[in-house]
Structures are given as structure tokens and as C-alpha cells.
């Protein structure tokens, strides 16, 4: 096979090995003993490095959506629907995507760096020699920790984003609090919250698996670890937007919109 063909087929091979790695992680979820201490440590660490940036990002997310949506709706004379449009946009799209970007950028990069450092120090090889599965011992707790933290961060972003959008709409766009809340309760439904939580759960899973995969396959010393961290973040971002499109499409097709 020529070098050009090998370069063209390299992404296909990477996708296949990444999928196989994901299956190994899924099998590791049901193996015992479960690494509870590692899970709690990783959940606390991921939350500690992401909670403040996520809270700071949530405010402008809600404000920008409220300003843009409110200005657009105002042109059509439908100010009474500003609340529903803004809040649904935050809950269904902005909250899970914002959470995923922070999980991948902060938590995922830390996971990739940690596992990559263990790889180049040959700790992972030593674990396998001792009969310890690195996926079950190291990867599974990190994946579950990312998923758990992503769900909680999604709830935080939703609350802060909705509150920020409410404040900006009422203060800057002369909206009325009653109309804002009434339109939201008239058009929103419980499934809108569930799709946001499901997205956050899936996004946390993807970020952790990609970061773990790139970290455990780092090569070339410290430079290889840095490259693995960068690649994990880029690949995760691309996958997140693709998966978000797929999940949003499925949701729109399966769940009928609520009419006021």
C-alpha cells in the first residue's frame, strides 16, 4: 500500500480502534471489583477543574441567547414568546453543549495527560504484566466520573443560563417577567429537560472515551503526550457537534412539539 493511501485510510483505522476501545470500556463497566475510590477522586477532580469555568460561561450563554432571540422575535411582534424560545434554546442546546466543551477542554485534557504520562512511563504495561486491566482499573472510573459530572454541570448551566436570560430580557429588552415565565410554561415540556440531560450524559461519555483512548495510545515521549491532549480535544469537539445534530434530529422527529 502506498504512503498516500495509508494516510487516507488512517482516519478509518483510528475510528475503528476508537470504537473497539469504547466496547472494551463498556465491558469493563460490568467487571468487578468496581474502583469506587478512583471514581470518587476523579469525579471530585473533574468537578473542581470545570465548575467555575462552566458557571462563568453559562451567564453569557444565557444572555446572548436572550438578546439575539428577543431582538429577532421583537421584529415579528411576538415578544410574548421570548421566554419560551430563550429557555428552550438554553435547556436543549446551550447547556449540554457548553457543558460538553468544558468537560472535554478541562476534564478530558487532564485525563489524556494523566494516562499519556502513565503510558510513556510504562506504568500501563507494568499493570498488564501484573494481571491488572488498565481499562477496568483506570478508564472506567474516569468515564463514569465524566458522565456524572456532566449531568450535574448541565443542570447548573441550565439554571444559570435561564436566570441570566431572564435578567437580560427584563432589564435590557423591557420584557415583562410575567410574559417571560408564562410563555415558557405554556410551550415547554418535561421531555425538553430530559433531552438536555441525555445529551450531557452522552457528551460526557464521548469526551472521556476519546481522552482515555488518546492518552493510552500516546507515543514519542512528553511531546507525544501533548499531541494526544490536543488531538483528544479536537476529536471530541467534532464528535460532539455531530452527535448533537443526530440527537436533536431524533428528538424533533419522535417528540411532538407542545402547542400553547
Secondary structure, 3 states (H helix, E strand, C coil): CCHHHHHHHHHHHHHHHHHHHHHHHHHHCCCCCCCHHHHHHHHHHHHHHHHHHHHHHHHHHHHHHHHHHHHHHHHCCCHHHHHHHHHHHHHHHHHHHHHHHHHHHHHHHHHHHHHHHHHHCCHHHHHHHCCCCHHHHHHHHHHHHHHHHHHHHHHHHHHHHHHHHHHHHHHHCCCCHHHHHHHHHHHCCHHHHHHHHHHHHHHHHHHHHHHHHHHHCCCCHHHHHHHHHHHHHHHHHHHHHHHHHHHHHHHHHHCCCCCC
